[in-house]
Amino acid sequence: MKLLESGEMYLETILILSQTKDGVHAIDLAEYMNFSKPSVSRALSNLKEGGYCIVDEMDHIRLTKTGRAIAEKIYERHRVLTECLTRLGVDEKQAVADACKIEHDISDATFEALKKHLGKLTDTPQ
């Protein structure tokens, strides 16, 4: 099952919320993403079916190894792209919004080149 952009967003959100919460619930996703409970329920059903997450007996949503790998990849892209855009002078709020759009479509090769370039900028004395 091919994971769509919306699925990647759910995985990324589960990862982000799990960094500050002991257990992520469907209601947490609905509130964070500003989606309806039925929408979140449908998405979680698809993610579980695809093997990207599980829901335990306490209704905590947990990423599988595959789901975590995708979530970490998308979240890294989000952070790096946001930093690149803000360094270019883009307003932070706009940079976050644009990074969110780009992170799902950018090729691995282009992203790695951006990361490398950003690293060079970071290593340069100011």
Secondary structure, 3 states (H helix, E strand, C coil): CCCCHHHHHHHHHHHHHHCCCCCECHHHHHHHHCCCHHHHHHHHHHHHHCCCEEECCCCCEEECHHHHHHHHHHHHHHHHHHHHHHHCCCCHHHHHHHHHHHCCCCCHHHHHHHHHHHHHHHHCCC
